[in-house]
């Protein structure tokens, strides 16, 4: 094998590693955003539920003497 072939092989391996790391980074970024949105939805639902319960309690206490 000559030096040119070895150099081309090393360049190809380096390119694959770089592309692979970039792809993994993008996947992790997407997963992070999904997890963040899921957590936000969970908190919003919880707040909405608790607000509704408190509102119901207040309305019941006002309407019932």
BELJO-V624549 format. One record per pair of residues at least 4 apart in sequence whose ideal C-beta (glycine too) atoms are under 6 Angstrom apart, sorted by the first residue. I is the first residue (numbers start at 0). GAP is how many residues later the second one is. Records with the same first field share a line. If there is no record, write none. Layout:
I=GAP  GAP
//
This chain:
0=4  5
58=4
59=4
//
